[in-house]
């Protein structure tokens, strides 16, 4: 392995300065709304390039290898930038799509992909053959160097804030104003981060010592995990799997157990295939626990497929499948080594880990590409379930499509609106309400008219019923005041009724949402229609959940109260049901 102390410091500092200035320009484009902020595909692409390329180079550059590392890491950064471009396409149209879930998944997967790619590029550039022990050493050096450098950067920022606060106390605001400027803190913090990397990379011996300390701690934790794994497996025949599935996240817990077992196993046994960090009996007990991991894979797969059968695919279940597949491949590979090598199965561990690392890198890249797009997979599956009747339109989760599936979800909802809008105008109202940012502050007169017209269509009024213009305005006001609720209402119905028997026609607006019926009374007072909320009286008996009713078929009848109002002085009181 090449000497980690021979660092091209001037190049690294220049690289950090360019990164800081680039981040500042991208931030300015967002603040002042100029290109590329208005085209998220380019914004995602440039942010990816500006983060991935400099950070990976700062963590790996060595004298004599600058060109080789720059070419290889530059090529990877271009691939990452192209994937960022595709991720940005999922946020179009920008004003209609919540891209935070896209951004979170992209950042997480690209961090993991960049970390794995850096390890392999570092070792290949050093001229040595791929080996797990070398990859392990690079991984902990990079991870700890990165983490400690981020802490150093935060410390620099804290010192600057203290500096500014001290001078502000004596009424010198220059430093407080300076340190708050974006053109100052972007380059400054980037340079601080680069200084941190230079400092900690020059202390490779200290980093390796920390690695050995954490390895000693994980030796103890691995024994506990192996014990938990065996005891849990022994308990399952007595409890069955039903309690595990009732939690709703049983498969996730099992996958977490597998992931921790594999992580600690590799941390403890990474250095030498012939090493014995434990006595022979404990070593055998641990690989007996490792041999049980494929059984856990089967249980997790059954639980995951059970949820898919019940509710279909979602983005989280797609991620669960990827995690399951990776852990299952690791587990089966280790079991194969145990069956083939017995006590010497660790000789097989390095071979498996080197190749599975490449598989993990490929998967993290593919899930951000058009080849494996979890959002499109989810949309196609959920629409198929809707079409074949496994999911009812009334139960279709519009909010999940709106807030979790980005552009594929937006396209699917527009498709549903086109297909069912005429026969189910309430559905069209729900979809439009989901994509209307702030209907309460809507200023466009034409938009207000269109929204009212949608509501009137959703009311399904008979042809002979003509609403007074003032009542239409009252309905429009109700619609504005309930803008937050419109995306949940699946039915509307307006029914004429003389509720107080005064000879003047009143109207009751019925809506159905959250598995309940709400009612609003519109009554004419002078020339203006007033709104009154009709509150439901609940009895002590618990209501049994029922299917969604058809509002137009329900009977409306005025029922005299059991107890009249009681007036005491100038105040009126109403009898309420007693709560036991």
C-alpha positions, 0 to 999 in steps of 0.5 A, a space after each residue: 500500500 502506498 505511503 499515505 503521508 505523501 499528499 499533494 497539499 497545494 492541489 488538494 487546497 485548490 480543489 477545496 477552494 474550487 468546490 467551495 466556490 462552485 457550491 456558492 454559485 449553485 446556492 446563488 442560482 437557487 436564491 435568485 432563481 436562475 439556471 440551473 435552479 429552474 431545471 432540477 436535472 442540471 441542478 442535481 447533476 452539478 451538485 453531484 459532480 461538485 460533491 463527489 469528485 472533490 471529496 473522493 479526490 481529497 480522500 485519495 490523492 497521493 503524490 505520483 498517482 494524481 493523474 491515475 486517480 483523477 482519471 478514474 475518479 473523474 470517470 466515476 463522478 461523470 457516471 454519478 452526475 449522469 445519475 443525478 441528471 436522471 434523478 432531477 428529471 423525476 422532479 419535473 414539473 418542479 412546482 408540482 412535485 415533492 422531490 425530497 424523497 427522491 433527493 434523500 434516496 439518491 443522496 444515501 445510495 450515491 454516498 454508499 456507491 461513492 464510498 465503495 467505488 473509492 475503495 476499489 479505485 484506491 486499491 487498483 491505483 496502488 498497483 496491488 491485487 484486490 484483497 479484502 484486508 486492504 479494502 477493509 483498511 482503506 474503508 476504515 481510513 476513509 470513513 474515520 478521516 471523513 468523519 473526523 474532518 467533518 467534526 473539524 469543520 464544525 469546530 472551525 465554524 463554532 470558533 468563527 461564531 464565537 469570534 463574531 459573537 465576542 465582537 458583537 458584544 462590544 458593538 463591532 458587527 463587521 465579523 458577524 456580517 462577514 461570517 454570515 455571507 455565503 461567499 465567505 462561508 462556502 469557501 472557508 468551510 470547504 478549505 477547513 474540510 480539506 485541512 481536516 482531511 490533510 491532517 488526519 490522512 497524515 495521521 494514518 497510524 492514529 486512524 489505524 489504532 482507532 480501527 483496532 480499538 473498534 475491532 476489539 469492541 466489536 469482538 465482544 458485540 459479535 458474541 452477543 449478536 451470535 447469542 441473540 441470533 441463536 436464541 431467537 431462532 430457537 424461540 421461533 418454533 414455540 411462538 410461530 411467525 404470527 407475532 412477528 408479522 403483527 408488528 408490521 416491521 418484523 422483516 425489517 428487524 430480521 434484516 437489521 439482525 442479519 446486517 449487524 451480524 455480517 458487519 461485525 463478523 467482517 470487522 472482527 475477521 478482516 485481517 487474516 483468514 488464519 487468525 483466531 480472535 476467539 478460542 476454537 469452541 467460541 469460533 465454532 459457535 459463531 460460525 454456527 450462528 452464521 450458518 443460520 443466517 440463510 434461514 433468517 433470509 427465508 423468513 424475511 423473504 416470506 414476510 416481505 412477500 406477504 406484505 407485497 401480496 396484501 398491499 402491493 409494491 412500494 418504494 420502501 418494499 423495493 428497498 427491502 427487497 434489495 437489502 434482502 437480496 444483498 444480505 441473502 447473497 452474503 449469507 449463502 456465500 458464507 454458508 457455502 464457505 462453512 460447508 466447504 472449508 469447515 474451521 477454515 471457512 474464513 479463507 472463503 470470506 475474503 473471496 466473497 466480500 471482494 465480489 459482493 462489494 462490486 455487486 453492492 456498488 453496481 446495485 447502488 448505481 442501477 437503482 438510480 438509473 432508468 433500468 431499476 426505478 423503484 417509483 416506476 415499479 411501484 406505480 405500475 404495480 399499484 395501477 395494475 392492482 387497481 385495474 384488476 380490482 385488488 385495490 378499490 378506487 376509494 382505497 387508492 392512496 393518492 397522497 402516497 403517489 403525490 408525496 413519495 413517487 415524484 414524476 411517475 406518481 404525478 403522471 399516474 394521477 393525471 392518468 387517473 384523473 383523465 380516466 375517471 374524472 367524468 364518472 368520479 368528479 370528486 376524484 378529480 377534485 382530490 387530485 387537483 387539491 393535492 397539487 394546488 399549493 395554497 388554494 386559500 390564497 388563490 388570487 386568480 379569478 379564473 382558477 376560483 371559477 374552475 374550482 367552483 365548477 369542479 365542486 358543482 359537478 362533484 355535487 351531482 345535482 339533478 338537472 332540475 335543481 338550480 342553485 341561487 348565485 349567492 349559495 354558489 358563492 357560499 359554496 365557493 367560500 366553504 371550498 376555500 376555507 376547507 382547502 386543506 381537507 379537499 384532498 381527502 374527500 371522496 364524496 360530495 352531496 348537496 341536499 335541499 331540506 327545510 330543517 327548521 320548518 320555517 318555509 325557507 329552503 335550506 341546504 345540507 352539504 354532505 361530505 365523506 372523508 376519513 371513514 366518516 360523514 360530515 355535514 354543513 348547513 347552508 341557511 338563508 338569512 336576509 340575502 346571505 347564506 350562512 354556514 353552520 356545522 352539524 355536529 354528530 351526537 355519539 352514543 356510548 355504543 361503539 360503531 362497527 366499521 362499515 363500507 363507504 356509503 353512497 351519500 345521495 341514497 341516505 335519508 335526511 329527516 328532521 328529528 326534534 331534540 329529546 331535550 330542548 335548550 335551557 336558557 339561564 339568564 342570557 345564556 343557553 345550554 344543551 343537554 349532551 350525552 352522558 359519558 361513562 
